[in-house]
Every structure is written in C-alpha cells, then in structure tokens.
Amino acid sequence: MKKIEYINQDNLFETQDMAICAYLMSLDFPLLSIDNTNPKRCLFSFHRTEVLDMTLDTFWTSQEKKFFDHIKTLKTRIYQS
C-alpha cells in the first residue's frame, strides 16, 4: 500500500498525481488549489481529514486505480509508436 504523498504544516494533503486528484474530486472532496509554478508538474491540494486519509488508503486497491493505471499504459503505448 502506498503512503500519503505529502502533508504540509497547514494540514493539507498535496499530490502531483492526477489520478488521485480526480478520484478525490469524484468523491466530492473539494480541490483547494492547484500550484502550477513548475511548468512540468502541478501540485493539487486538499484539506486533510481522517475521512480523506481512509479514502486514500482504499484508492490503492480500488478498481479506479486499475482504471487509471490502464489509461497511463495506453498513453505510453500510443506515444511510443
């Protein structure tokens, strides 16, 4: 099981993983901000709560995770051609 990626001093969960971000948003966790100061990566921020932590734990074994993994694999195969 993967651990929470980053928790800052303001009790925020931050991730660069778009799949996690989309998963949380689909479950109605509000996206607080998107930091795109790095032109190659965005940093998505959510309020960290106990419910969010439990939700993240279930993500790593969910069908949604498999779905996102397959999209990533397909994109890789397309762009390798």
C-alpha positions in Angstrom: 0.0 0.0 0.0 1.4 3.4 -0.9 1.5 6.0 1.8 0.1 9.6 1.7 2.4 11.6 -0.6 2.8 14.8 1.3 1.2 16.6 4.2 2.4 20.1 4.9 2.2 22.2 8.0 -1.2 23.6 7.2 -2.8 20.1 7.4 -3.2 19.8 3.6 -2.8 16.7 1.5 -0.8 17.6 -1.6 -0.2 15.4 -4.6 1.1 15.6 -8.1 -0.9 12.5 -9.1 -3.8 13.5 -11.4 -5.5 10.1 -10.8 -5.6 10.6 -7.0 -6.8 14.1 -7.6 -9.6 13.0 -9.9 -10.6 10.2 -7.6 -10.9 12.5 -4.6 -12.9 15.1 -6.6 -15.2 12.3 -7.9 -16.0 11.6 -4.2 -16.8 15.3 -3.6 -13.6 16.2 -1.8 -13.1 19.9 -2.7 -9.9 20.8 -4.5 -8.4 23.7 -2.7 -5.7 24.8 -5.1 -3.5 23.9 -8.0 0.0 25.1 -7.8 1.4 25.2 -11.4 4.6 27.2 -10.7 6.5 24.2 -12.0 5.7 24.2 -15.8 6.1 20.3 -15.9 4.1 19.4 -12.8 1.0 20.6 -10.9 0.6 20.3 -7.2 -3.0 19.6 -6.1 -4.1 20.5 -2.6 -6.9 19.1 -0.4 -7.9 19.6 3.3 -6.6 16.6 5.1 -9.2 14.9 7.2 -9.5 11.4 8.7 -12.0 10.5 6.0 -9.7 11.7 3.3 -6.9 9.5 4.8 -9.2 6.5 4.8 -10.3 7.2 1.3 -6.7 7.4 0.1 -6.0 4.0 1.7 -8.8 2.4 -0.2 -7.7 4.0 -3.5 -4.6 1.8 -3.8 -6.7 -1.4 -4.1 -9.7 0.1 -5.9 -11.0 -0.5 -9.4 -10.5 3.2 -10.1 -6.7 2.8 -9.5 -6.7 0.0 -12.1 -8.6 2.1 -14.5 -6.1 5.0 -14.2 -3.2 2.6 -14.5 -4.6 1.2 -17.8 -5.1 4.7 -19.1 -1.5 5.5 -18.3 -0.3 2.3 -20.0 -2.4 3.0 -23.1 -1.0 6.6 -23.4 2.6 5.2 -23.0 2.0 2.7 -25.8 0.4 5.3 -28.1 3.3 7.7 -27.7 5.9 5.0 -28.2 4.5 4.2 -31.6 
